[in-house]
């Protein structure tokens, strides 16, 4: 295997990522993005996660806390870019 410079390795990684994304269907992309966001948000402190949620929707954090502490779930389909929608 040839020795690659850091730039060459970065270019190789970028090209491979683009090939993989080009071959994904929407469902696969959504699953991957969801898993990645769960992983990334799981690394945040509670204060950092609250800040992220508040930036998305200032009222959502309290509802999510209520959901995880009371065995009820928010329906993600009720939210569209941080704003409740009428169904």
MDAnalysis code that builds the backbone (N, CA, C; Angstrom):
import MDAnalysis as mda
import numpy as np

u = mda.Universe.empty(261, n_residues=87, atom_resindex=np.repeat(np.arange(87), 3), trajectory=True)
u.add_TopologyAttr("name", ["N", "CA", "C"] * 87)
u.add_TopologyAttr("resid", np.arange(1, 88))
u.add_TopologyAttr("resname", ["UNK", "UNK", "UNK", "UNK", "UNK", "UNK", "UNK", "UNK", "UNK", "UNK", "UNK", "UNK", "UNK", "UNK", "UNK", "UNK", "UNK", "UNK", "UNK", "UNK", "UNK", "UNK", "UNK", "UNK", "UNK", "UNK", "UNK", "UNK", "UNK", "UNK", "UNK", "UNK", "UNK", "UNK", "UNK", "UNK", "UNK", "UNK", "UNK", "UNK", "UNK", "UNK", "UNK", "UNK", "UNK", "UNK", "UNK", "UNK", "UNK", "UNK", "UNK", "UNK", "UNK", "UNK", "UNK", "UNK", "UNK", "UNK", "UNK", "UNK", "UNK", "UNK", "UNK", "UNK", "UNK", "UNK", "UNK", "UNK", "UNK", "UNK", "UNK", "UNK", "UNK", "UNK", "UNK", "UNK", "UNK", "UNK", "UNK", "UNK", "UNK", "UNK", "UNK", "UNK", "UNK", "UNK", "UNK"])
u.atoms.positions = np.array([
    [0.852, -1.168, 0.000],
    [0.000, 0.000, 0.000],
    [0.902, 1.236, 0.000],
    [0.621, 2.178, -0.898],
    [1.479, 3.366, -0.975],
    [1.261, 4.296, 0.222],
    [2.307, 4.997, 0.601],
    [2.203, 6.010, 1.643],
    [1.519, 7.238, 1.060],
    [0.488, 7.723, 1.734],
    [-0.240, 8.899, 1.277],
    [0.070, 10.071, 2.204],
    [0.103, 11.246, 1.616],
    [0.233, 12.442, 2.448],
    [-1.104, 12.666, 3.152],
    [-1.117, 13.553, 4.138],
    [-2.372, 13.867, 4.826],
    [-3.410, 14.403, 3.847],
    [-2.991, 15.270, 2.923],
    [-3.914, 15.808, 1.924],
    [-4.461, 14.713, 1.013],
    [-3.596, 13.801, 0.581],
    [-4.036, 12.700, -0.273],
    [-5.021, 11.790, 0.475],
    [-4.722, 11.510, 1.734],
    [-5.618, 10.671, 2.534],
    [-6.975, 11.363, 2.691],
    [-6.952, 12.671, 2.951],
    [-8.201, 13.426, 3.060],
    [-8.999, 13.398, 1.776],
    [-8.315, 13.550, 0.636],
    [-8.983, 13.493, -0.663],
    [-9.585, 12.111, -0.911],
    [-8.840, 11.060, -0.561],
    [-9.326, 9.689, -0.728],
    [-10.578, 9.482, 0.117],
    [-10.538, 9.923, 1.384],
    [-11.691, 9.772, 2.277],
    [-12.897, 10.535, 1.737],
    [-12.675, 11.747, 1.230],
    [-13.765, 12.545, 0.675],
    [-14.381, 11.860, -0.539],
    [-13.549, 11.359, -1.438],
    [-14.059, 10.687, -2.635],
    [-14.870, 9.455, -2.266],
    [-14.370, 8.659, -1.308],
    [-15.098, 7.457, -0.892],
    [-16.431, 7.826, -0.254],
    [-16.448, 8.865, 0.582],
    [-17.694, 9.316, 1.219],
    [-18.698, 9.739, 0.155],
    [-18.239, 10.485, -0.849],
    [-19.133, 10.934, -1.909],
    [-19.699, 9.758, -2.700],
    [-18.882, 8.749, -2.950],
    [-19.354, 7.546, -3.656],
    [-20.423, 6.854, -2.833],
    [-20.175, 6.716, -1.521],
    [-21.157, 6.056, -0.662],
    [-22.467, 6.837, -0.617],
    [-22.403, 8.143, -0.451],
    [-23.613, 8.960, -0.379],
    [-24.379, 8.886, -1.691],
    [-23.677, 8.939, -2.819],
    [-24.335, 8.851, -4.120],
    [-25.098, 7.543, -4.291],
    [-24.651, 6.475, -3.626],
    [-25.299, 5.179, -3.800],
    [-26.411, 4.920, -2.781],
    [-26.614, 5.839, -1.825],
    [-27.627, 5.642, -0.786],
    [-28.999, 6.109, -1.257],
    [-30.029, 5.371, -0.841],
    [-31.383, 5.858, -1.052],
    [-31.754, 6.735, 0.143],
    [-32.874, 7.406, 0.059],
    [-33.275, 8.362, 1.095],
    [-33.432, 7.687, 2.454],
    [-34.019, 6.510, 2.498],
    [-34.231, 5.811, 3.775],
    [-32.893, 5.489, 4.435],
    [-31.946, 4.995, 3.660],
    [-30.629, 4.666, 4.203],
    [-29.936, 5.922, 4.714],
    [-30.033, 7.026, 3.961],
    [-29.440, 8.287, 4.388],
    [-30.055, 8.766, 5.696],
    [-31.377, 8.677, 5.798],
    [-32.057, 9.112, 7.016],
    [-31.627, 8.271, 8.215],
    [-31.496, 6.964, 8.015],
    [-31.057, 6.085, 9.109],
    [-29.643, 6.437, 9.546],
    [-28.762, 6.652, 8.582],
    [-27.377, 6.977, 8.902],
    [-27.286, 8.320, 9.622],
    [-27.998, 9.315, 9.121],
    [-27.972, 10.646, 9.739],
    [-28.536, 10.576, 11.153],
    [-29.627, 9.852, 11.341],
    [-30.215, 9.711, 12.670],
    [-29.226, 9.072, 13.633],
    [-28.597, 7.976, 13.212],
    [-27.594, 7.312, 14.065],
    [-26.445, 8.254, 14.401],
    [-25.979, 9.013, 13.414],
    [-24.865, 9.938, 13.634],
    [-25.253, 11.052, 14.594],
    [-26.463, 11.604, 14.440],
    [-26.912, 12.662, 15.349],
    [-27.065, 12.141, 16.774],
    [-27.624, 10.944, 16.929],
    [-27.754, 10.346, 18.265],
    [-26.376, 10.193, 18.892],
    [-25.418, 9.707, 18.120],
    [-24.048, 9.539, 18.617],
    [-23.443, 10.886, 19.018],
    [-23.570, 11.884, 18.139],
    [-22.985, 13.206, 18.415],
    [-23.667, 13.876, 19.603],
    [-24.993, 13.831, 19.665],
    [-25.706, 14.452, 20.779],
    [-25.422, 13.724, 22.086],
    [-25.177, 12.432, 22.015],
    [-24.857, 11.657, 23.207],
    [-23.516, 12.033, 23.828],
    [-22.654, 12.665, 23.049],
    [-21.351, 13.102, 23.549],
    [-21.409, 14.483, 24.207],
    [-22.539, 15.179, 24.067],
    [-22.675, 16.517, 24.626],
    [-22.984, 16.450, 26.123],
    [-22.687, 17.522, 26.825],
    [-23.110, 17.638, 28.220],
    [-24.609, 17.943, 28.217],
    [-25.280, 17.732, 29.349],
    [-26.711, 18.077, 29.398],
    [-26.977, 19.541, 29.029],
    [-26.130, 20.452, 29.467],
    [-26.316, 21.868, 29.133],
    [-26.133, 22.119, 27.640],
    [-25.139, 21.465, 27.031],
    [-24.913, 21.636, 25.598],
    [-26.083, 21.097, 24.786],
    [-26.622, 19.937, 25.208],
    [-27.765, 19.367, 24.489],
    [-28.982, 20.271, 24.630],
    [-29.216, 20.802, 25.834],
    [-30.339, 21.714, 26.027],
    [-30.199, 22.931, 25.112],
    [-28.994, 23.457, 24.996],
    [-28.767, 24.602, 24.123],
    [-29.094, 24.267, 22.670],
    [-28.689, 23.081, 22.226],
    [-28.990, 22.663, 20.843],
    [-30.493, 22.558, 20.625],
    [-31.183, 21.928, 21.590],
    [-32.633, 21.770, 21.461],
    [-33.308, 23.136, 21.475],
    [-32.881, 24.008, 22.378],
    [-33.479, 25.342, 22.472],
    [-33.278, 26.145, 21.184],
    [-32.156, 25.970, 20.531],
    [-31.921, 26.659, 19.256],
    [-32.868, 26.151, 18.175],
    [-33.226, 24.889, 18.263],
    [-34.153, 24.292, 17.300],
    [-35.585, 24.753, 17.566],
    [-35.983, 24.682, 18.849],
    [-37.338, 25.080, 19.253],
    [-37.287, 25.348, 20.750],
    [-37.535, 26.587, 21.134],
    [-37.360, 26.997, 22.525],
    [-38.296, 26.299, 23.504],
    [-39.355, 25.679, 23.028],
    [-40.289, 24.986, 23.919],
    [-40.135, 23.467, 23.885],
    [-39.321, 22.959, 23.008],
    [-39.233, 21.515, 22.803],
    [-38.510, 20.788, 23.928],
    [-37.480, 21.402, 24.522],
    [-36.686, 20.717, 25.545],
    [-37.564, 20.228, 26.699],
    [-38.416, 21.098, 27.218],
    [-39.270, 20.706, 28.343],
    [-40.190, 19.556, 27.966],
    [-40.701, 19.579, 26.749],
    [-41.573, 18.487, 26.310],
    [-40.797, 17.176, 26.188],
    [-39.583, 17.249, 25.661],
    [-38.774, 16.032, 25.543],
    [-38.396, 15.484, 26.907],
    [-38.060, 16.370, 27.847],
    [-37.761, 15.921, 29.212],
    [-38.988, 15.245, 29.809],
    [-40.149, 15.843, 29.595],
    [-41.388, 15.230, 30.069],
    [-41.587, 13.859, 29.439],
    [-41.293, 13.744, 28.152],
    [-41.439, 12.458, 27.464],
    [-40.563, 11.377, 28.074],
    [-39.305, 11.700, 28.330],
    [-38.384, 10.666, 28.813],
    [-38.569, 10.376, 30.291],
    [-39.245, 11.253, 31.004],
    [-39.474, 11.000, 32.427],
    [-40.868, 10.464, 32.709],
    [-41.769, 10.490, 31.732],
    [-43.154, 10.052, 31.947],
    [-43.630, 9.017, 30.947],
    [-42.717, 8.361, 30.238],
    [-43.078, 7.312, 29.288],
    [-44.060, 7.756, 28.211],
    [-44.026, 9.027, 27.833],
    [-44.818, 9.506, 26.710],
    [-43.851, 9.996, 25.648],
    [-44.267, 9.991, 24.404],
    [-43.394, 10.384, 23.307],
    [-44.018, 11.498, 22.495],
    [-43.172, 12.422, 22.054],
    [-43.610, 13.428, 21.102],
    [-43.569, 12.785, 19.728],
    [-44.557, 13.073, 18.914],
    [-44.570, 12.564, 17.548],
    [-43.741, 13.504, 16.691],
    [-42.565, 13.035, 16.188],
    [-41.716, 13.921, 15.404],
    [-42.421, 14.486, 14.178],
    [-43.474, 13.837, 13.711],
    [-44.201, 14.324, 12.540],
    [-44.992, 15.588, 12.860],
    [-45.173, 15.872, 14.170],
    [-45.894, 17.081, 14.562],
    [-44.999, 18.309, 14.490],
    [-43.711, 18.106, 14.258],
    [-42.777, 19.217, 14.218],
    [-42.214, 19.364, 12.816],
    [-42.144, 20.598, 12.372],
    [-41.560, 20.904, 11.074],
    [-40.621, 22.084, 11.253],
    [-39.330, 21.812, 11.296],
    [-38.314, 22.842, 11.491],
    [-38.583, 23.645, 12.745],
    [-38.977, 22.934, 13.814],
    [-39.123, 23.594, 15.092],
    [-40.472, 24.231, 15.327],
    [-41.371, 24.134, 14.382],
    [-42.699, 24.718, 14.555],
    [-43.742, 23.624, 14.491],
    [-44.664, 23.641, 15.459],
    [-45.732, 22.653, 15.429],
    [-46.592, 22.861, 14.191],
    [-47.022, 21.755, 13.621],
    [-47.890, 21.830, 12.461],
    [-49.281, 21.360, 12.854],
    [-50.253, 21.785, 12.139],
    [-51.631, 21.366, 12.388],
    [-51.916, 20.149, 11.524],
    [-52.354, 19.068, 12.169],
    [-52.656, 17.830, 11.435],
    [-54.131, 17.699, 11.190],
])
